[in-house]
Amino acid sequence: MCKCKSFIAILLLCFSPLALSQGDPAAGKQKSIVCSKCHGVDGNSSDHNIPKLAGQLEIYIITATTEFREGIREDPSMSNIISVINNDQDLEDIAAYFSLQPQMRGQQTNQQAAAEGEKLFTSERCNYCHGDEGKRYAPFKENIAPVIGGQHKVYLVKAMHDIAAGKRPGDVYDLMPRLLNNMSDQQIEAIAEYLSSL
């Protein structure tokens, strides 16, 4: 193998999900029982108001959950549950378990809206952070945009409206609030339709 290929192989190894892993997924499986009632055993929630966690970025799960712990984000159920997960190692183990589950999958319901949403997702450059089809799987410190392809439509619409209204953090560059505030409800619905169909 030439030096160039060896260097690329080392880079891929360093930035693989397992190399970035902070927690123990085997321990996380047992610890995630407290989460499974709402998010599902494998991270695929059946309630469209509750996000899927299957295949979500480990660093994003840790960040989002920490935001609930610190009161940056608020939700009655999550606020109660996070008080049970009282140490960082438990949180990291749970995040590792969900992140290694097969990535969430959606189902298409409205082809016309999904097609419009796909155009918006590309033209507004959402894929720059969230990846093609919202299936990002290469986090870096300055960009921990979550996996959103295959997520529940109802949850995505609420999340986008909450970010636009400043009810929850958007991104480190403050791009999402500005972008979403310039979109109509119909456009937000279309993007959510597209992402939830993947």
SEVODO-316924 format. One record per atom (N, C-alpha, C): y, z, x; atom name; residue number from 1. Coordinates in Angstrom, 2 decimals, m for minus. Layout:
! SEVODO-316924
        py        pz        px   site   pos
         Y         Z         X     CA   NUM
...
***
This chain:
! SEVODO-316924
        py        pz        px   site   pos
     m1.20      0.00      0.86      N     1
      0.00      0.00      0.00     CA     1
      1.25      0.00      0.90      C     1
      2.22     m0.86      0.64      N     2
      3.43     m0.93      1.46     CA     2
      4.31      0.29      1.20      C     2
      5.27      0.54      2.12      N     3
      6.14      1.71      2.01     CA     3
      6.93      1.71      0.71      C     3
      7.37      0.51      0.29      N     4
      8.15      0.40     m0.93     CA     4
      7.35      0.85     m2.15      C     4
      6.09      0.39     m2.24      N     5
      5.23      0.76     m3.37     CA     5
      4.91      2.25     m3.34      C     5
      4.74      2.78     m2.12      N     6
      4.46      4.22     m2.00     CA     6
      5.63      5.03     m2.50      C     6
      6.85      4.61     m2.16      N     7
      8.05      5.30     m2.58     CA     7
      8.18      5.28     m4.10      C     7
      7.91      4.11     m4.71      N     8
      7.97      3.99     m6.18     CA     8
      6.94      4.89     m6.84      C     8
      5.75      4.94     m6.26      N     9
      4.69      5.79     m6.81     CA     9
      5.09      7.26     m6.78      C     9
      5.74      7.68     m5.66      N    10
      6.21      9.07     m5.55     CA    10
      7.28      9.36     m6.59      C    10
      8.21      8.41     m6.79      N    11
      9.26      8.58     m7.80     CA    11
      8.66      8.74     m9.19      C    11
      7.69      7.89     m9.52      N    12
      7.06      7.96    m10.83     CA    12
      6.37      9.29    m11.03      C    12
      5.71      9.77     m9.98      N    13
      5.04     11.06    m10.08     CA    13
      6.04     12.19    m10.29      C    13
      7.14     12.13     m9.53      N    14
      8.15     13.19     m9.63     CA    14
      8.80     13.27    m11.00      C    14
      8.95     12.11    m11.65      N    15
      9.63     12.09    m12.93     CA    15
      8.68     11.92    m14.11      C    15
      7.39     12.16    m13.90      N    16
      6.44     12.08    m15.00     CA    16
      6.58     13.33    m15.85      C    16
      6.17     13.27    m17.13      N    17
      6.28     14.45    m18.00     CA    17
      5.57     15.67    m17.42      C    17
      4.41     15.46    m16.77      N    18
      3.69     16.60    m16.22     CA    18
      4.43     17.24    m15.06      C    18
      5.08     16.39    m14.22      N    19
      5.82     16.93    m13.09     CA    19
      7.03     17.72    m13.57      C    19
      7.63     17.30    m14.68      N    20
      8.80     17.97    m15.21     CA    20
      8.44     19.21    m16.02      C    20
      7.16     19.36    m16.30      N    21
      6.71     20.44    m17.16     CA    21
      7.04     21.80    m16.58      C    21
      7.56     22.69    m17.43      N    22
      7.90     24.05    m17.03     CA    22
      6.84     25.03    m17.52      C    22
      6.13     24.65    m18.59      N    23
      5.23     25.58    m19.23     CA    23
      3.77     25.19    m19.13      C    23
      2.94     26.05    m19.65      N    24
      1.49     25.86    m19.67     CA    24
      1.08     25.43    m21.08      C    24
      0.72     24.14    m21.27      N    25
      0.40     23.67    m22.62     CA    25
     m0.82     24.35    m23.23      C    25
     m1.78     24.76    m22.40      N    26
     m2.97     25.45    m22.94     CA    26
     m2.57     26.79    m23.55      C    26
     m1.72     27.52    m22.83      N    27
     m1.22     28.79    m23.37     CA    27
     m0.31     28.53    m24.57      C    27
      0.44     27.42    m24.49      N    28
      1.37     27.07    m25.57     CA    28
      0.68     26.77    m26.88      C    28
     m0.53     26.23    m26.80      N    29
     m1.27     25.91    m28.03     CA    29
     m1.50     27.17    m28.86      C    29
     m1.92     28.25    m28.20      N    30
     m2.15     29.51    m28.90     CA    30
     m0.83     30.11    m29.39      C    30
      0.17     30.07    m28.53      N    31
      1.47     30.67    m28.86     CA    31
      2.20     29.91    m29.97      C    31
      1.87     28.61    m30.13      N    32
      2.56     27.77    m31.11     CA    32
      2.14     28.05    m32.54      C    32
      1.16     28.93    m32.73      N    33
      0.71     29.25    m34.09     CA    33
      1.88     29.72    m34.95      C    33
      2.81     30.44    m34.34      N    34
      3.98     30.94    m35.07     CA    34
      4.86     29.79    m35.56      C    34
      4.77     28.62    m34.89      N    35
      5.59     27.45    m35.24     CA    35
      4.88     26.52    m36.22      C    35
      3.55     26.60    m36.25      N    36
      2.75     25.58    m36.95     CA    36
      2.90     25.60    m38.46      C    36
      3.27     26.74    m39.04      N    37
      3.42     26.80    m40.50     CA    37
      4.48     25.81    m40.97      C    37
      5.54     25.66    m40.20      N    38
      6.62     24.73    m40.57     CA    38
      6.49     23.38    m39.88      C    38
      6.20     23.39    m38.57      N    39
      6.22     22.15    m37.78     CA    39
      4.87     21.46    m37.71      C    39
      3.82     22.08    m38.24      N    40
      2.49     21.49    m38.19     CA    40
      1.75     21.89    m36.92      C    40
      0.43     21.93    m37.00      N    41
     m0.40     22.35    m35.88     CA    41
     m0.18     21.47    m34.66      C    41
     m0.05     20.17    m34.88      N    42
      0.14     19.23    m33.77     CA    42
      1.60     18.79    m33.64      C    42
      2.49     19.46    m34.37      N    43
      3.91     19.12    m34.29     CA    43
      4.36     18.04    m35.26      C    43
      3.49     17.69    m36.21      N    44
      3.86     16.69    m37.22     CA    44
      4.05     17.38    m38.57      C    44
      5.26     17.81    m38.83      N    45
      5.55     18.54    m40.06     CA    45
      5.39     17.64    m41.28      C    45
      4.93     18.21    m42.37      N    46
      4.78     17.46    m43.62     CA    46
      6.04     17.53    m44.47      C    46
      6.88     18.52    m44.20      N    47
      8.15     18.68    m44.92     CA    47
      9.21     17.82    m44.24      C    47
      9.80     16.89    m44.99      N    48
     10.75     15.94    m44.42     CA    48
     12.08     16.57    m43.98      C    48
     12.28     17.83    m44.36      N    49
     13.48     18.55    m43.93     CA    49
     13.28     19.24    m42.58      C    49
     12.03     19.30    m42.13      N    50
     11.69     20.00    m40.89     CA    50
     11.29     18.97    m39.84      C    50
     11.91     19.02    m38.67      N    51
     11.64     17.98    m37.67     CA    51
     10.22     17.99    m37.12      C    51
      9.74     16.81    m36.80      N    52
      8.49     16.69    m36.05     CA    52
      8.77     17.04    m34.60      C    52
      7.81     17.67    m33.96      N    53
      7.93     18.04    m32.55     CA    53
      6.91     17.32    m31.67      C    53
      6.01     16.58    m32.28      N    54
      4.93     15.92    m31.54     CA    54
      5.49     14.89    m30.56      C    54
      5.24     15.12    m29.27      N    55
      5.70     14.19    m28.25     CA    55
      7.19     14.30    m27.94      C    55
      7.82     15.34    m28.46      N    56
      9.24     15.55    m28.16     CA    56
      9.40     15.96    m26.69      C    56
     10.53     15.66    m26.09      N    57
     10.78     16.05    m24.71     CA    57
     10.73     17.57    m24.58      C    57
      9.99     18.04    m23.60      N    58
      9.87     19.48    m23.38     CA    58
     11.23     20.12    m23.14      C    58
     12.04     19.49    m22.31      N    59
     13.35     20.05    m21.99     CA    59
     14.25     20.08    m23.23      C    59
     14.06     19.12    m24.15      N    60
     14.87     19.12    m25.37     CA    60
     14.45     20.26    m26.30      C    60
     13.14     20.48    m26.43      N    61
     12.65     21.58    m27.28     CA    61
     13.20     22.91    m26.76      C    61
     13.16     23.09    m25.44      N    62
     13.68     24.33    m24.85     CA    62
     15.18     24.46    m25.11      C    62
     15.91     23.37    m24.90      N    63
     17.36     23.41    m25.10     CA    63
     17.72     23.72    m26.56      C    63
     17.08     23.00    m27.50      N    64
     17.39     23.19    m28.92     CA    64
     17.05     24.61    m29.37      C    64
     15.90     25.10    m28.93      N    65
     15.48     26.44    m29.35     CA    65
     16.40     27.51    m28.76      C    65
     16.83     27.29    m27.53      N    66
     17.77     28.21    m26.91     CA    66
     19.10     28.24    m27.67      C    66
     19.50     27.09    m28.19      N    67
     20.73     27.03    m28.99     CA    67
     20.62     27.88    m30.25      C    67
     19.43     27.91    m30.86      N    68
     19.22     28.78    m32.02     CA    68
     19.26     30.25    m31.58      C    68
     18.63     30.54    m30.46      N    69
     18.59     31.92    m29.96     CA    69
     19.99     32.44    m29.68      C    69
     20.85     31.57    m29.15      N    70
     22.20     31.99    m28.77     CA    70
     23.23     31.83    m29.89      C    70
     22.78     31.36    m31.07      N    71
     23.67     31.23    m32.21     CA    71
     24.55     29.99    m32.18      C    71
     24.27     29.07    m31.25      N    72
     25.04     27.83    m31.19     CA    72
     24.66     26.94    m32.38      C    72
     23.40     26.96    m32.74      N    73
     22.91     26.32    m33.96     CA    73
     22.40     27.39    m34.89      C    73
     22.49     27.12    m36.19      N    74
     22.07     28.12    m37.16     CA    74
     21.13     27.52    m38.20      C    74
     20.09     28.25    m38.49      N    75
     19.15     27.91    m39.55     CA    75
     18.39     29.20    m39.85      C    75
     18.37     29.64    m41.11      N    76
     17.74     30.93    m41.44     CA    76
     16.31     31.06    m40.93      C    76
     15.49     30.03    m41.13      N    77
     14.09     30.10    m40.71     CA    77
     13.97     30.17    m39.19      C    77
     14.69     29.28    m38.51      N    78
     14.60     29.24    m37.06     CA    78
     15.17     30.50    m36.43      C    78
     16.22     31.03    m36.98      N    79
     16.81     32.25    m36.44     CA    79
     15.82     33.41    m36.51      C    79
     15.03     33.47    m37.59      N    80
     14.02     34.52    m37.72     CA    80
     12.86     34.31    m36.76      C    80
     12.40     33.07    m36.68      N    81
     11.25     32.77    m35.83     CA    81
     11.57     32.97    m34.36      C    81
     12.74     32.53    m33.93      N    82
     13.08     32.61    m32.50     CA    82
     13.15     34.06    m32.04      C    82
     13.39     34.97    m32.97      N    83
     13.42     36.39    m32.59     CA    83
     12.02     36.89    m32.23      C    83
     10.98     36.20    m32.71      N    84
      9.60     36.56    m32.40     CA    84
      9.21     36.05    m31.01      C    84
      9.75     34.86    m30.64      N    85
      9.48     34.29    m29.32     CA    85
     10.53     34.87    m28.38      C    85
     10.21     36.03    m27.80      N    86
     11.25     36.79    m27.12     CA    86
     11.28     36.66    m25.60      C    86
     10.54     35.71    m25.04      N    87
     10.70     35.50    m23.60     CA    87
     10.63     34.01    m23.27      C    87
     11.25     33.65    m22.16      N    88
     11.38     32.25    m21.78     CA    88
     10.04     31.59    m21.51      C    88
      9.09     32.32    m20.94      N    89
      7.79     31.72    m20.62     CA    89
      7.07     31.27    m21.88      C    89
      7.11     32.10    m22.93      N    90
      6.49     31.71    m24.21     CA    90
      7.12     30.43    m24.74      C    90
      8.43     30.37    m24.68      N    91
      9.15     29.19    m25.16     CA    91
      8.77     27.96    m24.35      C    91
      8.69     28.10    m23.04      N    92
      8.33     26.98    m22.18     CA    92
      6.89     26.52    m22.43      C    92
      5.99     27.47    m22.66      N    93
      4.59     27.12    m22.94     CA    93
      4.47     26.36    m24.26      C    93
      5.17     26.84    m25.29      N    94
      5.15     26.18    m26.60     CA    94
      5.73     24.78    m26.50      C    94
      6.84     24.65    m25.79      N    95
      7.47     23.34    m25.61     CA    95
      6.54     22.38    m24.87      C    95
      5.84     22.89    m23.86      N    96
      4.91     22.06    m23.10     CA    96
      3.78     21.56    m24.00      C    96
      3.27     22.43    m24.86      N    97
      2.19     22.03    m25.78     CA    97
      2.63     20.92    m26.72      C    97
      3.76     21.10    m27.40      N    98
      4.21     20.09    m28.35     CA    98
      4.59     18.78    m27.65      C    98
      5.15     18.88    m26.46      N    99
      5.59     17.67    m25.76     CA    99
      4.42     16.77    m25.36      C    99
      3.24     17.36    m25.20      N   100
      2.08     16.58    m24.76     CA   100
      1.22     16.08    m25.92      C   100
      1.64     16.34    m27.16      N   101
      0.93     15.80    m28.31     CA   101
      1.29     14.31    m28.46      C   101
      0.40     13.51    m29.07      N   102
      0.74     12.09    m29.29     CA   102
      2.08     11.98    m30.01      C   102
      2.92     11.07    m29.51      N   103
      4.28     10.97    m30.06     CA   103
      4.29     10.70    m31.56      C   103
      5.25     11.33    m32.22      N   104
      5.43     11.20    m33.66     CA   104
      5.50      9.74    m34.10      C   104
      4.95      9.46    m35.27      N   105
      4.98      8.11    m35.84     CA   105
      5.52      8.19    m37.25      C   105
      6.26      7.17    m37.63      N   106
      6.84      7.13    m38.98     CA   106
      6.17      6.07    m39.82      C   106
      6.80      5.78    m40.94      N   107
      6.32      4.71    m41.81     CA   107
      7.51      4.06    m42.50      C   107
      7.45      2.75    m42.59      N   108
      8.58      2.00    m43.15     CA   108
      8.55      2.01    m44.66      C   108
      9.72      2.18    m45.27      N   109
      9.81      2.15    m46.73     CA   109
     10.77      1.07    m47.22      C   109
     11.87      0.88    m46.50      N   110
     12.87     m0.10    m46.93     CA   110
     13.13     m1.07    m45.78      C   110
     12.51     m2.24    m45.83      N   111
     12.58     m3.19    m44.73     CA   111
     14.00     m3.69    m44.47      C   111
     14.75     m3.93    m45.52      N   112
     16.11     m4.45    m45.37     CA   112
     17.00     m3.41    m44.68      C   112
     16.92     m2.16    m45.12      N   113
     17.72     m1.10    m44.51     CA   113
     17.29     m0.86    m43.06      C   113
     15.98     m0.91    m42.81      N   114
     15.47     m0.71    m41.45     CA   114
     15.96     m1.81    m40.51      C   114
     16.01     m3.04    m41.00      N   115
     16.49     m4.16    m40.18     CA   115
     17.96     m3.99    m39.84      C   115
     18.74     m3.53    m40.82      N   116
     20.16     m3.27    m40.58     CA   116
     20.33     m2.11    m39.60      C   116
     19.48     m1.09    m39.76      N   117
     19.53      0.06    m38.87     CA   117
     19.17     m0.30    m37.43      C   117
     18.23     m1.20    m37.27      N   118
     17.84     m1.64    m35.93     CA   118
     19.01     m2.34    m35.23      C   118
     19.72     m3.18    m35.97      N   119
     20.90     m3.87    m35.42     CA   119
     21.96     m2.86    m34.97      C   119
     22.21     m1.86    m35.82      N   120
     23.21     m0.83    m35.49     CA   120
     22.77      0.00    m34.29      C   120
     21.50      0.35    m34.25      N   121
     20.96      1.16    m33.17     CA   121
     21.19      0.47    m31.82      C   121
     21.04     m0.86    m31.82      N   122
     21.24     m1.63    m30.59     CA   122
     22.72     m1.89    m30.32      C   122
     23.44     m2.35    m31.35      N   123
     24.85     m2.72    m31.15     CA   123
     25.72     m1.52    m30.78      C   123
     25.37     m0.33    m31.29      N   124
     26.12      0.88    m30.97     CA   124
     25.59      1.56    m29.70      C   124
     24.61      0.93    m29.08      N   125
     24.04      1.37    m27.79     CA   125
     23.36      2.74    m27.87      C   125
     22.79      3.06    m29.02      N   126
     22.05      4.32    m29.16     CA   126
     20.86      4.35    m28.20      C   126
     20.31      3.16    m27.92      N   127
     19.13      3.05    m27.07     CA   127
     19.43      3.41    m25.61      C   127
     20.70      3.43    m25.21      N   128
     21.04      3.78    m23.84     CA   128
     20.60      5.21    m23.51      C   128
     20.72      6.09    m24.48      N   129
     20.30      7.48    m24.26     CA   129
     18.93      7.78    m24.88      C   129
     18.70      7.26    m26.08      N   130
     17.47      7.59    m26.79     CA   130
     16.31      6.67    m26.47      C   130
     16.57      5.58    m25.72      N   131
     15.50      4.67    m25.34     CA   131
     15.18      3.66    m26.42      C   131
     14.46      2.61    m26.04      N   132
     14.04      1.59    m26.99     CA   132
     13.20      2.24    m28.08      C   132
     13.54      1.92    m29.32      N   133
     12.86      2.47    m30.51     CA   133
     12.91      3.99    m30.55      C   133
     13.90      4.58    m29.86      N   134
     14.06      6.03    m29.92     CA   134
     12.92      6.82    m29.33      C   134
     12.15      6.19    m28.43      N   135
     10.95      6.84    m27.87     CA   135
     11.15      7.26    m26.42      C   135
     12.33      7.75    m26.10      N   136
     12.67      8.10    m24.73     CA   136
     11.66      9.08    m24.13      C   136
     11.29      8.84    m22.88      N   137
     10.35      9.76    m22.23     CA   137
     10.62      9.88    m20.75      C   137
     11.89      9.88    m20.37      N   138
     12.25     10.03    m18.96     CA   138
     13.53     10.83    m18.84      C   138
     13.47     12.16    m19.10      N   139
     14.70     12.95    m19.11     CA   139
     15.27     13.20    m17.73      C   139
     16.57     13.24    m17.63      N   140
     17.27     13.64    m16.42     CA   140
     18.23     14.75    m16.83      C   140
     18.69     15.55    m15.87      N   141
     19.49     16.73    m16.20     CA   141
     20.70     16.41    m17.06      C   141
     21.37     15.29    m16.78      N   142
     22.60     14.98    m17.51     CA   142
     22.33     14.30    m18.85      C   142
     21.07     13.99    m19.14      N   143
     20.78     13.28    m20.38     CA   143
     19.45     13.77    m20.94      C   143
     19.51     14.63    m21.94      N   144
     18.28     15.13    m22.55     CA   144
     18.22     14.70    m24.02      C   144
     18.62     13.45    m24.25      N   145
     18.59     12.91    m25.61     CA   145
     17.16     12.95    m26.12      C   145
     16.94     13.47    m27.33      N   146
     15.58     13.65    m27.83     CA   146
     14.90     12.36    m28.26      C   146
     13.58     12.44    m28.38      N   147
     12.79     11.39    m29.02     CA   147
     13.14     11.44    m30.50      C   147
     13.57     10.31    m31.06      N   148
     13.92     10.27    m32.49     CA   148
     13.18      9.18    m33.24      C   148
     12.52      8.28    m32.54      N   149
     11.73      7.25    m33.21     CA   149
     10.50      7.86    m33.85      C   149
     10.34      7.69    m35.16      N   150
      9.22      8.27    m35.89     CA   150
      9.56      9.58    m36.57      C   150
     10.78     10.07    m36.37      N   151
     11.21     11.33    m36.99     CA   151
     11.43     11.12    m38.49      C   151
     11.40     12.19    m39.27      N   152
     11.63     12.11    m40.72     CA   152
     13.04     11.60    m41.00      C   152
     13.16     10.69    m41.97      N   153
     14.47     10.13    m42.33     CA   153
     15.42     11.20    m42.85      C   153
     14.93     12.05    m43.74      N   154
     15.78     13.09    m44.33     CA   154
     16.36     13.98    m43.24      C   154
     15.52     14.36    m42.28      N   155
     15.98     15.21    m41.19     CA   155
     17.00     14.48    m40.31      C   155
     16.74     13.19    m40.02      N   156
     17.67     12.42    m39.18     CA   156
     19.04     12.29    m39.82      C   156
     19.07     12.02    m41.11      N   157
     20.36     11.90    m41.82     CA   157
     21.13     13.21    m41.73      C   157
     20.44     14.33    m42.01      N   158
     21.10     15.64    m41.93     CA   158
     21.60     15.92    m40.52      C   158
     20.77     15.63    m39.53      N   159
     21.14     15.88    m38.14     CA   159
     22.40     15.09    m37.76      C   159
     22.44     13.82    m38.16      N   160
     23.61     12.99    m37.82     CA   160
     24.87     13.50    m38.51      C   160
     24.74     13.89    m39.78      N   161
     25.91     14.43    m40.49     CA   161
     26.36     15.76    m39.88      C   161
     25.40     16.60    m39.47      N   162
     25.75     17.88    m38.86     CA   162
     26.45     17.69    m37.51      C   162
     25.99     16.72    m36.74      N   163
     26.63     16.43    m35.45     CA   163
     28.05     15.91    m35.68      C   163
     28.19     15.01    m36.64      N   164
     29.52     14.46    m36.96     CA   164
     30.49     15.55    m37.39      C   164
     29.97     16.54    m38.13      N   165
     30.82     17.62    m38.66     CA   165
     31.01     18.76    m37.66      C   165
     30.37     18.67    m36.50      N   166
     30.49     19.72    m35.49     CA   166
     29.66     20.96    m35.79      C   166
     28.67     20.83    m36.68      N   167
     27.82     21.97    m37.03     CA   167
     26.74     22.22    m36.00      C   167
     26.50     21.24    m35.15      N   168
     25.54     21.39    m34.06     CA   168
     25.98     20.52    m32.90      C   168
     25.57     20.83    m31.68      N   169
     25.98     20.03    m30.53     CA   169
     25.48     18.60    m30.63      C   169
     26.26     17.68    m30.08      N   170
     25.85     16.28    m30.05     CA   170
     25.27     15.93    m28.69      C   170
     26.14     15.68    m27.72      N   171
     25.71     15.32    m26.38     CA   171
     26.77     15.76    m25.39      C   171
     26.41     15.77    m24.12      N   172
     27.33     16.29    m23.11     CA   172
     28.60     15.45    m22.96      C   172
     28.52     14.19    m23.38      N   173
     29.68     13.31    m23.27     CA   173
     30.51     13.27    m24.55      C   173
     30.05     13.97    m25.60      N   174
     30.73     14.00    m26.89     CA   174
     30.84     12.60    m27.51      C   174
     29.84     11.75    m27.21      N   175
     29.84     10.39    m27.75     CA   175
     29.37     10.36    m29.20      C   175
     28.35     11.13    m29.51      N   176
     27.75     11.04    m30.85     CA   176
     28.70     11.45    m31.97      C   176
     29.43     12.57    m31.83      N   177
     30.36     12.91    m32.92     CA   177
     31.38     11.81    m33.20      C   177
     31.92     11.23    m32.13      N   178
     32.91     10.16    m32.30     CA   178
     32.28      8.92    m32.93      C   178
     31.10      8.58    m32.46      N   179
     30.40      7.41    m32.99     CA   179
     30.06      7.59    m34.47      C   179
     29.48      8.74    m34.80      N   180
     29.04      8.98    m36.17     CA   180
     30.20      9.12    m37.14      C   180
     31.32      9.65    m36.67      N   181
     32.49      9.77    m37.55     CA   181
     33.11      8.43    m37.89      C   181
     32.74      7.40    m37.15      N   182
     33.22      6.05    m37.45     CA   182
     32.22      5.24    m38.26      C   182
     31.12      5.88    m38.67      N   183
     30.10      5.20    m39.45     CA   183
     30.16      5.62    m40.91      C   183
     29.78      4.71    m41.77      N   184
     29.68      5.03    m43.19     CA   184
     28.36      5.74    m43.45      C   184
     28.27      6.40    m44.60      N   185
     27.02      7.04    m44.98     CA   185
     25.89      6.01    m45.05      C   185
     26.21      4.80    m45.51      N   186
     25.21      3.74    m45.62     CA   186
     24.68      3.35    m44.24      C   186
     25.56      3.30    m43.25      N   187
     25.13      2.95    m41.89     CA   187
     24.25      4.04    m41.29      C   187
     24.62      5.28    m41.52      N   188
     23.81      6.40    m41.04     CA   188
     22.43      6.37    m41.68      C   188
     22.40      6.11    m42.99      N   189
     21.12      6.00    m43.71     CA   189
     20.27      4.87    m43.13      C   189
     20.91      3.75    m42.80      N   190
     20.18      2.59    m42.27     CA   190
     19.56      2.91    m40.91      C   190
     20.32      3.56    m40.04      N   191
     19.77      3.94    m38.73     CA   191
     18.60      4.89    m38.90      C   191
     18.74      5.85    m39.81      N   192
     17.66      6.80    m40.07     CA   192
     16.44      6.10    m40.64      C   192
     16.67      5.11    m41.50      N   193
     15.57      4.32    m42.07     CA   193
     14.80      3.60    m40.97      C   193
     15.55      2.99    m40.06      N   194
     14.93      2.27    m38.93     CA   194
     14.12      3.22    m38.05      C   194
     14.73      4.31    m37.63      N   195
     14.05      5.23    m36.73     CA   195
     12.83      5.87    m37.38      C   195
     12.94      6.19    m38.65      N   196
     11.82      6.84    m39.34     CA   196
     10.66      5.88    m39.61      C   196
     10.89      4.60    m39.39      N   197
      9.84      3.61    m39.64     CA   197
      9.01      3.34    m38.39      C   197
      9.41      3.88    m37.25      N   198
      8.78      3.52    m35.98     CA   198
      7.53      4.37    m35.67      C   198
***
